Structure formats: C-alpha cells, structure tokens
Amino acid sequence: MKRKYTFLWMALLIAGIIISALSIFRNTEYENRTIINGIENFKPNYSDKKENFLLFYPADPRVSQESTIVKEVTKKGKIIREYAIKDSDFGRMLIHQKPNNLNKLFISFFGDATIDNYFFTYDIVKRKFDKINLEYFKYPVGVDHIQHYGEDTLFQTIVSHKTGDQNIDPKTKEFKMSISNYSTKKSIETEYGFVPKWTPLLGFKNKIFYGTSGEVNEKETVEYPGIGIIDLENQIIHYESPESNEVDLFPICSSKDRAYIVSDTGKLYAYNNELKYKVFEPFNKLQKQDFYYYQEFRPLVINEKTALYNLYSYEYGNTLGLLTFEPVPNFKPLKKSYVNNKNHYKFIYQDIDKEEIYVLSNNEESYKVLILDNKTLDLKVEFPVEYGHLLDFIVRI
C-alpha cells in the first residue's frame, strides 16, 4: 500500500514539474514579446536596419493561439523581436488589394465563425490597421468576405440583412445571404439556389457581378447557375451562364472598361460597357493539360492590365504566370529561378512605394517568403519561415 502511494506521489510530482516547466516556458515566451492591446494600436519599434520584415501570424483558436503574433525578421529570416497583439476582433485573414486603390488593403477573416458588423483595412503608407464598423444594418450580418473591385467598397454577408438569418428552406436546405455596397449603404438579399461563392465581387457600370455556388441535382451531378449580375438600385438580379450548367464560372477582376470572368474550361469572358461579353482563350497556347482554372490562392492584380495568376493541374502541378488583359487577354508562364511546378504560391499584396510584391511559396517540405520586384518580377529577397501555414501578412520595415 505504501509503495502504491509512493508511485502516486512520484507521478504527481513529475506532472507538477512538467506543468511548471510549460508554465515557465509560456511566461518566458511572453516576457520576450511586447504585449499590445488592440491591432489598431500596433506601432512596432523599428530596428535600425531598413531591410527587415514583419511577419503576421493572426490569432487562431483552432491551434490554441489566442493572440496575433508578429515577428520582426532579417532578410535571412532571423528573428529580431516579437509582439503579441491581443484583439478578440482580429484573426486569420485573407488580404485583398484592388488596382484603383493600391495603398489600401481590405481584410477578410476566416477560421472563426462569428457574426459581427465590422471589417478591417490596412493603410500601406501609414502602416496602420483600421476597424470599420457597419452601422447601417438592423441585424448583425457577419462579413463573409470583402474581396471586390471597382470604385465602391463591396462585401457579402453571412446572413440576410433583411432578417438576420439565413432563412434555410427545410425541404431544399437552400439559404440566403446578402451582398452590400458600403459606399452607398445599399444591400440586396440573394435568392434561394444562388448562394454567392467566396470569390471577388466585381463592381462594374453600376452593377455587381458575383459567382454563384453549384448544387448537386437529382442525377447526382453538379449544376452551376453561372454568375449573378446585380442592379442594386432596382433590387434586381439577372443570371447568365455563357457555356452550360456543367461549367463553373469565377469572377476574377474588373477595370473601368471590362469585367472578367474565367470558366473552369479555360475560357475568359470579358464584359464591356454594354454588359455584352467577348470570349477569349488566354490559356490555349499551353500544352494540353487537365487544368483547374479556379485557383485556391486568388490572382494578384498588379495593375488594370496585368495580374499574377496561378494554374493548377493534378498531373503537372502549378504554373505561375502573368495574365494580361489588354489588348487581347493572354497568359504567359513566368520563367524565373524561383518558379517551380511543385510549389504552391500565395499572393499577399503589392507595396508600390517599396516597389515590391510579397508571395508565400511552399512545397511538401518547407515555406519561403519571396519578395519580388513589382516591375520585372525578379527575386529581390528570399528567406525560409516556420509555421508558414499560419502566416497571413508581411510588411517591409
């Protein structure tokens, strides 16, 4: 009996030592970090060296990370200092940038299902985050995403702005969301069977183009309703499917004179001022491959004529290239030392003042940050990063 108690005492002692060690490690970890309350209050203490970078690892409850961790690193990836930013409204993010407002980034959140009436922006020049509260809704709507193009600020919501609910049809399980124009404070409720994708909203000629999600029909095949074209003023949605219901369509961007839609067959539809489209095949010069033209990491539109674009094929991997829209849409693979078909590419954004583009590259073995010249697309800086799957944002100091 005494021996049994001895073992129990030893087990408790060892457990206590482990817990204490973990506690000490955590305390030491936070002691080495500068604690900031609120992302809007984040003003880093810059190092003397101007070539350093800030790496943002936003809070993520799925991996028990309560704070947003920011690491200042050298151009070789060596950590100089760290910050822990406590902000319950800020988490994993996807950065969106549009060519007519390159100094402002729009932030969509993912990974934590909350229904809150706000979104965030980032001012590249001021190096500052700002929280924008949505005060014109009757109910909490939740910002699904704020990826958009055009003069106005557009976003889609998790629930309907009319009811504060998704209004799920008990028979079909279809539901409703809303699309809203923050600039005009006008919104529209989407219809059953036409749920918006997590793809950009294209503001074009007082209309909004959005991608609709597919549904499985009675034959157990997927049907795609095409794209929706919204007239907010008259609260009307018109739907188009230029190819067939078996072809998926993805709005990618718009300029002053065109709105561009890509299909999963590789065709590109360019809508003009009269909302009539022409069909192009910018990828037809590539060798015949089973491409998926939808990309997991959205294109980075560098200017109104050019975008960094990534194609993916099960057989051949990734093809990183430039998609040019004028005079005729054309895709040309990049032939650079850092390009590898085994790598995935996550486009983050472009800093026109620093003349740089920030890209996160990864394969099965490691993650790297690529800093590209925004004119030549040559590699300026490259360094490895840990936990790259949790890295969402990069800033050069």
Order of alpha helices (4+ residues) and beta strands (2+ residues): alpha-beta-beta-beta-beta-beta-beta-beta-beta-beta-beta-beta-beta-beta-beta-beta-beta-beta-beta-beta-beta-beta-beta-beta-beta-beta-beta-beta-beta-beta-beta-beta-beta-beta
